[in-house]
Amino acid sequence: MLLKRQILPTGDSPVARIIHAASQIILGKEAQIRMSLACLLARGHLLIEDIPGVGKTTLAHVLARSLGLHFQRIQFTSDMLPADILGVSIFERDAGAFKFHPGPIFAQVILADEVNRATPKTQSALLEAMEEHQVTAEGETRKLPEPFFVIATQNPSEQVGTFPLPESQLDRFLMRIELGYPDRNAERALLSGTDRRDLLATLEPCMSPAELVELQQQAQRVHVAPALLDYVQAIVEHTRRAQEFASGLSPRAALALLHSARAWALIEGRDKVIPEDVQAVLPGVAGHRLRAAHDSARRVDLGAALLAAVPIP
């Protein structure tokens, strides 16, 4: 069945209200807000990399509140242990047994704030949770709530006290975005307007968790033509053949690109994916997965170069 445009952000729909409400708090960043929503509708996790103070944490709060989801913030530090995230069993004298006390990971939206300030051992505590939506602690596996969405913020790697995210951890993030500085008009409105924390406190949910799950299911049903699959495969194959990349995109990355394009089409009010949807999400999906061949420490800026190298079928 074809999707109806009325449910999408062309009118008074839940998605339109989320975009509008978030844009009143995160000024001048509608494109990043849309990308974040596409990541969530594609059932992925989001990595926001930027300098402190540009609104990374505020964006996570806005998404959680507007979606009506249970939210937990985890501040990552160098002395944090995996048990601080997953939980721990404590002996209770009255019961004469150990009882598991769930950690902050047991929430629908997790803000992993400054995730690269923790050691790789602690970062790895997120791997199973992000991939399988479950946690194995002390020999027992426990399911996480649904929907489950991790928003991690990361400071630039050249800043003091940061640890690089391992490749396996980076690959668990469907998208990586940057917020950047606001433009002059947005910053003027920020300086002269109401404090963002006060606005955040008044933000009401724009949809229920059940509505969110329904939208995620609709995103999966957005039509993808064989020619569009050819285009996705051509992009992925180019990254594997081109000499400027240390290694190409994996099959998981190809799926991430397809799922993200479906979600972007849904947000844009279409019942099928077009090449422009793939192009819109490609930098966010592939940018953190590719490295330059001549400098393995430098991330590749996709930009128009990769898109220009792969013609549309």
Disulfide bonds with the S-S distance in Angstrom:
none
